[in-house]
Amino acid sequence: MNMTTKNNIYQEHLPEWLKARKNKKKRSEIVENICFVAGVHPKSVPRSFRRIQMRRIGSEERRGRKALYTPDVIAALKDVWDTASEPCAENLHGVLSDYVRILKRDSVWKHSTEATTKLLAMSLSAMKKRVVKFVRKRFIAHGKSTTKAGAIHTLIPVRSGDWDTAPVGTAQIDTVAHCGHTLVGDFVYTVNATDVPTLWGARRAQLNKGQTATVNSMEQMLKAVPFPVVEWHPDSGSEFINWHCKGWCEKEGIRLTRSRPNRKNDNCFVEERNGHIVRRWVGYTRLDATEVVVALNSVYDVLTPYLNHFVASRRIVSKERIGARWKVTREKRSKTPYERVLERKDVSETVKEKLRQEHETLNPLTMKREIDRRLQTVFSLQKHCGVPELEK
């Protein structure tokens, strides 16, 4: 029996207890009855009646230790959580101090010094208990597969070797179709690339997935990535496995490998970011207007540095199968792709210094608001310029 039920019992017998003020026999019967029902000690019954009688109507009873993380601290945590795009506590804890520092630097941090101090001192376990109560946006997962193997795929080697030993610049690449519920007609694709050692990402939008459009997107990403790309690793899709793409890679001196057909896990690093980056931000809406391509690329111009500099993740350190279960061990502290690049010894100091200077000019809250504004422009353009027959 919990305390709420016991209090209800006392509340029910309180009028009878007050009427029997000078009747010891009657009060003894009440005490005996309550002890039998609630299982409490007889001496605690009068004290409980007095506690309920003296309680102010409408006041909330507070017991136990005084709360350390008061509502102002939780509000500060919620603001950082929203700015970081609703990550889990493990990924947020490692970059929390960097977010607070930048928001204070740009005078957009509105919380008190006391709340800020408590927030920065919050442990990971305490943060987990509070972040799990925040409400996240929900997205319906559905889509269409557009990957078909080309005849030239026999000339492109299947990659062999451990991904853990891959050098910086080894990028997995894939396309994400913004087709809605049908593959009919031309529509927008996102070319998504992820550097395996550092998880540094790049993405561009294009209309259809023709080989020329795909290579143009790869050229733009090649210029945007701060370090040299040494290998492109797509799946067996015809947008990458073709003579045009093969010739361009040879011209640029970049190795082109591919995954085995029907083995999505060969491209796991970019496949998972197709979901929790492209689908999480752009969704599954059909985008088929030509004007949307420029607008979506403007979103990626802000979204990509936001993800690379401020969104952290924890990589798997080891994985062991125990019976029917897998025991997965992850990094203790989450890191952003920016931090991973700075830790790599095979990245030049020139590149690192350039990234440090860029990092000091960025503000995650301002970028988050700009991303949301530009996404609204994308959906507005699609609504006014898209093909209405295919949207039904």
Summary of the structure (lengths in Angstrom):
residues: 392
radius of gyration: 29.5
end to end distance: 55.6
largest distance: 103.2
contacts: 1097
relative contact order: 0.11
helix: 52%
strand: 12%
